[in-house]
Amino acid sequence: MLDCVSSVLHSLTIIKDWFGGRWTEPVLLVRGESRGVTAVDDWRAALSETGELTPPIVERILDVHGDRGQRAIEAVSEGRVKEYRDFTVVVGHSDEYVVEDGGCTCEDSQYNLDPADPEERCWHALAADIAERVGEVDYHDMWYSEVRDFL
């Protein structure tokens, strides 16, 4: 799957050139009124609709989240997003992190990011969002709180 991600990332230059080298913010009409859609809403909606990481969606994630977005896509492609009965867990390189309601137990999330800003998410929370929308969550019919005791 990493080859697929690499291929998608390699194609982004061509896609960006096709769209004139920039993105425009979409507008959502609600009850006759217009309001801006955040960049996060944009890629999440597109990902939910397609169910796959297309080059424009990958580019949007990387534009909004940078390196965190890249690491999230890699984690999804490597099958490191696990869902247990009680928690969603993303396996990092040195530990496992619980992701719940868009927040995460990692230090980046706790100390560096504004929890009120949806564009500021750690890569673990982004990976959970992406994996859920593309059907790449590894489900385990057990309690993580019990599994964690064995790790």
Summary of the structure (lengths in Angstrom):
residues: 151
radius of gyration: 16.4
end to end distance: 26.7
largest distance: 54.8
contacts: 428
relative contact order: 0.15
helix: 51%
strand: 16%
